[in-house]
Amino acid sequence: MHEPPFQPRARSVIRRHLPVRERLRLARLASKKMVSILSALLCAAPLLYLLSVVLFAQP
């Protein structure tokens, strides 16, 4: 019983063998995560800007 050496690309290989439905589910989860991260950044940017303006405006 000889096992193949571990490859860093194992995830992509595993993903290729998944059924289409499972692949779509993974893609949807990843895009949801990206959307939430992007929206958090978009909300944080103006707040950080206002904070820096207030802090640097003080003498």
N, C-alpha and C positions, 0 to 999 in steps of 0.2 A: 504493500500500500504506500505509494509515493505521492505526496501532496505537492502541488505546484507552489513555488515560492510566492510569498505575498507581494502583490503589486499595488502601487499607489493608485493605479487607475481602476481598482476593483469596483469602486462605486459606479463609475460610468458603465462598466461591463454589466454589473448587476442591474442597473437601470435599463440597459438595452434589452435584458431578458424579461423585464416586467411586462404584464399585459397593458394594453393602451389605456384602459380605464385607470389603472393604478398610476401610470405615468402622468395622466392628466391631473389626477388628484394631487400628486407631488408638485406639479408645476403650479397648480392653483394655490397650494399652501405657500410655496416660495414667493409667488407674486403678491399674495396677501401680506406676507411678512415685509416685502420690499415696500409696498404701498404704505404700511403703517410706519416704517422707518422714515420714509420720505416725508410723510405728513408731519411726523414729529419734528423733523429737521426744519420743515417750512414754518412750523409754529415757533420753534425755538429761535430761528434767525432774527426776526424782528424784535423779539424780546431781548435777546442779547445785545442787539444794536441799541435799543432804547436804554438799556442798563449802562452800556459803555458811554453813551452820550451824557447821561445823568452824572455818571461818576467823573468823567473828564471835564464837565462843565463847571464843577465846583472849584473855586479858587484855592 
